[in-house]
């Protein structure tokens, strides 16, 4: 019985972590689009996210402040329960 409860708890945590990871990837794409907009100084207000860019290029173009700001916004909006650490 304890193992089943532990297994269910771990499955819920894994699902929550997957959801957070998906949200971070979406946020990274939005930040990349904003960075590209700032680089080109185009008059358009909306930029389609680029899907064929390498991770290295993405990280080079992404400013640290934008990334941290986005993660903080994500953390504030996240309704995921906190994961307890067992030490």
Phi, psi and omega in degrees: 000318180296321180294321179295318178296316178297318179298315179298318179298315180294322178296320178296317179296319180297317178298317178299317180295321178296318179298317179295318179299317178297321178294321179294318178298319178296318179296318178299320179296318179295320178294323177297317179298320179295319179297316178298322178296317179294325180292315185277342182054038181284152181284352181287148182266344184233133180237132178286136179295143181268125184263347186255023180267143180284160180296324180296315179296320180299313182293327177293322184276344184271124178281151181298319182297317179297318182295313181295318179300316179295319178294322178295319178297318179297318181296322180292323183277342185294131177257012181289140178292150179289143179269124180285141176261136180255103181246000000 
